Amino acid sequence: MALLEVKNLTKHFGGLTAVGDVTMELNEGELVGLIGPNGAGKTTLFNLLTGVYEPSEGTVTLDGTLLNGKKTYTIASLGLSRTFQNIRLFKDMTVLDNVLLGMSNTNKSHFLSSVLRLPKFYASEDKLRQKAIELLAIFGLDGNADNLAKNLPYGQQRRLEIVRALATQPKILFLDEPAAGMNPQETAELTALIRQVKEQFGITIILIEHDMSLVMEVTERIYVLEYGRLIAHGTPDEIKNDKRVIEAYLGGDV
C-alpha cells in the first residue's frame, strides 16, 4: 500500500472545476514532482491533500487513514507538513522559536506539569530546545538561533521554513515552489538542501516547482497537471520526451 493514496480527487468552486478526477500515489521515501503552469491547479491540489480545502469528490488516505473531513492540524499531526509559495514564518519571533512552534505537536508534557511549572515541564522544554538547536545546526542556521526570522536573508528564510516543517516530524513533506524568488546560487543551494533532507531524514517529498532544471534534477517521478487534470506521469526522462508535456509546458526547453 502506498504511503499516500489519492483517488478521483475533485474540487469544484461554483461552476469551475479547479481539480478534476486526480488519482495518484506516493510511496515511502520517494521524491516526486508536480508541475504545470500557473492556474493548472497545483496549489489547489496541495490544499486538498493537506486539509485546507474539503474535496467535492474523491478520497485522500495517509498510511491507511482517511483524511477527508479532518482539520488541518489533525492532518499535520498524522504526518503531513508543508511549506507555502509565500514564506509564512513568524517573522517577529526568533529563528529558534519558529522551530519550537513546529515541535508543538511532539511536546508530550503533561498539562498539569505545564500549568504548575513542575520540574518535568522544564526538563521537557530543555529537551525540545536542544532538539531544535540540533535541527538548526544540520542546516547551518544554529548561529542565527536568537535572531529574528525577518532579519534572515531570503534564501535562509526559505531554509528555515523547511526546517520548521521538518520539526513536526512528518511522514510526507509538501514543498510549494520553494525556489520562488531565488537567484541561481540560492536555487543551487536549495537543490542540495532538498537532496539532504531526503537522504538524511528518509521522508517522502512532493515538490511543486516552476524551475524545470531543479525538478528534473532531484525528482524520481513527476506528475503533470493541465487545467486541474493529470495529463502525464513518469520519470523525468519520460516527461522530457512526452509530446503533450513539451507542447503544454516545457516548450521543448528543458
C-alpha positions as CSV (number, residue, x, y, z in Angstrom):
1,M,0.0,0.0,0.0
2,A,1.2,3.5,-0.9
3,L,2.0,5.9,1.9
4,L,-0.4,8.4,0.4
5,E,-3.2,7.4,-1.9
6,V,-5.3,9.9,-3.8
7,K,-8.4,8.6,-5.7
8,N,-10.5,10.5,-8.1
9,L,-9.9,13.8,-6.2
10,T,-12.1,16.6,-7.5
11,K,-12.7,20.2,-6.3
12,H,-15.4,22.5,-7.7
13,F,-15.6,26.2,-7.0
14,G,-19.1,27.1,-8.2
15,G,-19.2,26.1,-11.9
16,L,-15.3,25.9,-12.1
17,T,-13.5,22.6,-11.6
18,A,-10.2,23.5,-10.2
19,V,-9.0,19.9,-9.7
20,G,-10.7,17.1,-11.7
21,D,-10.6,13.3,-11.1
22,V,-6.9,13.2,-9.9
23,T,-5.6,9.8,-8.9
24,M,-2.0,9.5,-7.7
25,E,0.1,7.8,-5.0
26,L,3.3,8.5,-3.1
27,N,5.5,5.7,-1.8
28,E,7.7,5.8,1.3
29,G,11.0,7.6,0.7
30,E,10.2,9.0,-2.8
31,L,10.8,12.5,-4.1
32,V,8.0,13.3,-6.5
33,G,7.5,16.4,-8.6
34,L,4.2,18.1,-9.5
35,I,4.4,20.5,-12.5
36,G,2.2,22.7,-14.6
37,P,1.7,26.3,-15.5
38,N,0.1,29.0,-13.3
39,G,-3.6,28.1,-12.9
40,A,-3.1,24.4,-13.5
41,G,-4.4,23.6,-10.0
42,K,-1.2,22.5,-8.3
43,T,-1.6,24.6,-5.1
44,T,-5.3,23.7,-5.0
45,L,-4.3,20.1,-5.1
46,F,-1.8,20.7,-2.2
47,N,-4.6,22.4,-0.3
48,L,-6.9,19.4,-0.8
49,L,-4.2,17.0,0.3
50,T,-3.4,19.0,3.5
51,G,-7.0,19.7,4.5
52,V,-7.1,23.4,3.6
53,Y,-10.0,22.5,1.2
54,E,-12.5,19.8,1.5
55,P,-12.8,17.6,-1.7
56,S,-16.0,17.8,-3.7
57,E,-15.4,14.2,-4.6
58,G,-12.7,11.5,-4.1
59,T,-10.6,10.4,-1.2
60,V,-7.2,11.1,0.3
61,T,-5.6,8.3,2.5
62,L,-2.4,8.6,4.5
63,D,-0.8,5.4,5.7
64,G,-4.3,3.7,5.8
65,T,-6.1,6.7,7.5
66,L,-8.8,8.5,5.5
67,L,-8.1,12.3,5.7
68,N,-11.4,13.5,4.3
69,G,-13.1,15.8,6.7
70,K,-10.2,16.1,9.1
71,K,-8.9,19.5,10.3
72,T,-5.5,20.8,9.1
73,Y,-3.9,20.4,12.5
74,T,-5.1,16.8,12.8
75,I,-3.7,16.0,9.3
76,A,-0.4,17.7,10.3
77,S,-0.3,15.5,13.5
78,L,-0.8,12.4,11.3
79,G,2.3,13.2,9.3
80,L,1.7,15.8,6.6
81,S,3.7,19.0,6.7
82,R,4.1,21.8,4.1
83,T,5.7,25.0,3.0
84,F,4.0,27.7,1.0
85,Q,4.6,29.8,-2.1
86,N,4.8,32.9,0.1
87,I,7.0,32.4,3.1
88,R,4.9,32.1,6.3
89,L,7.3,32.4,9.1
90,F,6.6,34.2,12.4
91,K,8.9,36.9,11.4
92,D,8.9,38.8,14.7
93,M,9.9,35.7,16.5
94,T,13.4,34.2,16.7
95,V,14.6,31.5,14.4
96,L,14.7,29.1,17.4
97,D,11.1,29.9,18.4
98,N,9.9,29.3,14.9
99,V,11.3,25.8,15.1
100,L,10.0,25.2,18.6
101,L,6.5,26.1,17.4
102,G,6.9,23.4,14.7
103,M,7.6,20.9,17.5
104,S,4.5,21.7,19.5
105,N,2.7,18.6,18.3
106,T,5.6,16.5,19.5
107,N,5.7,18.0,23.0
108,K,4.1,15.5,25.3
109,S,4.4,17.5,28.5
110,H,1.6,16.7,30.9
111,F,-0.9,19.6,31.2
112,L,-0.6,19.8,35.0
113,S,3.2,19.9,34.9
114,S,3.0,22.7,32.4
115,V,0.5,24.8,34.4
116,L,2.3,24.3,37.7
117,R,5.8,24.6,36.1
118,L,6.9,21.3,37.7
119,P,10.5,20.0,37.0
120,K,9.0,17.7,34.4
121,F,7.9,20.7,32.4
122,Y,11.3,22.4,32.4
123,A,13.1,19.1,31.5
124,S,10.7,18.7,28.6
125,E,11.3,22.3,27.5
126,D,15.1,21.9,27.7
127,K,14.9,18.8,25.6
128,L,12.9,20.4,22.9
129,R,15.3,23.4,22.8
130,Q,18.2,21.1,22.4
131,K,16.5,19.2,19.6
132,A,15.6,22.5,17.9
133,I,19.2,23.7,18.0
134,E,20.4,20.3,16.7
135,L,18.0,20.6,13.8
136,L,19.0,24.1,13.0
137,A,22.7,23.0,13.1
138,I,22.1,20.4,10.5
139,F,21.0,23.2,8.1
140,G,23.6,25.8,9.1
141,L,21.1,28.0,11.0
142,D,22.1,27.4,14.6
143,G,24.3,30.6,14.6
144,N,21.1,32.6,13.9
145,A,19.0,30.9,16.6
146,D,18.5,34.1,18.6
147,N,18.0,36.4,15.6
148,L,14.5,37.4,14.4
149,A,13.3,35.4,11.4
150,K,12.6,38.6,9.5
151,N,16.3,39.5,9.6
152,L,17.5,36.4,7.7
153,P,18.3,36.7,4.0
154,Y,15.6,35.5,1.7
155,G,17.3,32.1,1.0
156,Q,17.8,31.4,4.7
157,Q,14.1,32.2,5.4
158,R,13.2,29.6,2.9
159,R,15.6,27.2,4.6
160,L,14.1,28.0,8.0
161,E,10.6,27.3,6.7
162,I,11.7,23.8,5.6
163,V,13.4,23.3,9.0
164,R,10.2,24.3,10.8
165,A,8.2,21.8,8.7
166,L,10.7,19.1,9.5
167,A,10.3,19.9,13.2
168,T,6.8,18.4,13.0
169,Q,8.4,15.0,12.2
170,P,6.4,14.5,9.0
171,K,5.9,11.3,7.0
172,I,5.5,13.5,3.9
173,L,6.8,17.0,3.2
174,F,5.0,19.2,0.7
175,L,7.2,21.9,-0.8
176,D,5.2,24.5,-2.7
177,E,7.5,26.4,-5.1
178,P,10.5,26.6,-2.7
179,A,12.7,28.2,-5.3
180,A,10.3,31.1,-6.0
181,G,12.2,34.4,-5.9
182,M,15.6,32.8,-5.6
183,N,18.7,33.7,-7.6
184,P,20.7,30.9,-9.3
185,Q,23.1,30.5,-6.3
186,E,20.2,30.2,-3.8
187,T,18.5,27.7,-6.1
188,A,21.6,25.6,-6.3
189,E,21.8,25.6,-2.5
190,L,18.1,24.7,-2.3
191,T,18.7,21.8,-4.7
192,A,21.4,20.5,-2.4
193,L,19.2,21.1,0.7
194,I,16.3,19.0,-0.8
195,R,18.6,16.2,-1.5
196,Q,20.0,16.4,2.0
197,V,16.5,16.3,3.5
198,K,15.6,13.2,1.6
199,E,18.8,11.4,2.3
200,Q,19.2,12.4,6.0
201,F,15.6,12.1,7.1
202,G,14.3,9.5,4.7
203,I,10.9,11.1,4.3
204,T,8.7,11.3,1.3
205,I,8.7,14.6,-0.5
206,I,6.4,16.1,-3.1
207,L,7.6,19.2,-4.9
208,I,5.7,21.9,-6.8
209,E,8.2,23.9,-8.8
210,H,8.4,26.0,-12.0
211,D,12.2,25.7,-12.2
212,M,12.3,22.7,-14.5
213,S,16.0,22.1,-14.1
214,L,15.5,21.7,-10.3
215,V,12.6,19.3,-10.8
216,M,14.4,17.2,-13.4
217,E,17.5,17.0,-11.3
218,V,16.1,15.9,-7.9
219,T,12.8,14.0,-8.5
220,E,12.3,10.3,-9.2
221,R,8.8,10.6,-10.7
222,I,6.7,13.6,-12.0
223,Y,3.0,14.2,-12.3
224,V,1.9,16.8,-14.8
225,L,-1.3,18.9,-14.4
226,E,-3.2,20.8,-17.1
227,Y,-6.4,22.7,-16.2
228,G,-6.7,20.7,-13.0
229,R,-6.3,17.2,-14.6
230,L,-3.4,14.9,-14.8
231,I,-2.1,14.6,-18.4
232,A,1.2,12.7,-17.8
233,H,3.1,10.7,-15.2
234,G,6.5,9.2,-15.4
235,T,10.2,9.5,-14.7
236,P,12.0,12.8,-15.6
237,D,13.3,11.3,-18.8
238,E,9.8,10.1,-19.8
239,I,8.3,13.5,-19.0
240,K,11.0,15.3,-21.0
241,N,10.1,13.2,-24.1
242,D,6.3,13.4,-23.6
243,K,4.9,15.3,-26.6
244,R,1.9,16.6,-24.8
245,V,4.0,17.9,-21.9
246,I,6.5,19.5,-24.2
247,E,3.8,21.3,-26.1
248,A,1.8,22.3,-23.0
249,Y,4.6,23.3,-20.5
250,L,8.2,22.9,-21.5
251,G,8.1,24.3,-25.0
252,G,11.0,22.0,-25.8
253,D,13.3,23.9,-23.4
254,V,14.4,21.5,-20.6
